Amino acid sequence: MKRLLPCLALAVSTANAQCVMCFRTAAAQQMERARVLNIGIGIMLFPPVLILAGFLYLAYRRNSSYAEEEHTEPRQ
């Protein structure tokens, strides 16, 4: 849990970051169009982040199940 907090802080700080091409396109547009472009970028970011979170959750769950097996096996 202590490792998750710094990662979360980094994710939040970069959540509004965009590629240079998107930034230049948004800067050349009117304010409303730039806002809509930013929303679209955020929407496109959601599925990969959700998939990555799912993989990390499965890896964490599998790791904890192996840890439980090590503690329950008797030593010879």
Secondary structure, DSSP 8 states (H G I E B T S, - for coil): -TTHHHHHHHHHHTTT---HHHHHHHHHS-HHHHHHHHHHHHHHHHHHHHHHHHHHHHHHHHHHHHHHHHHHS---
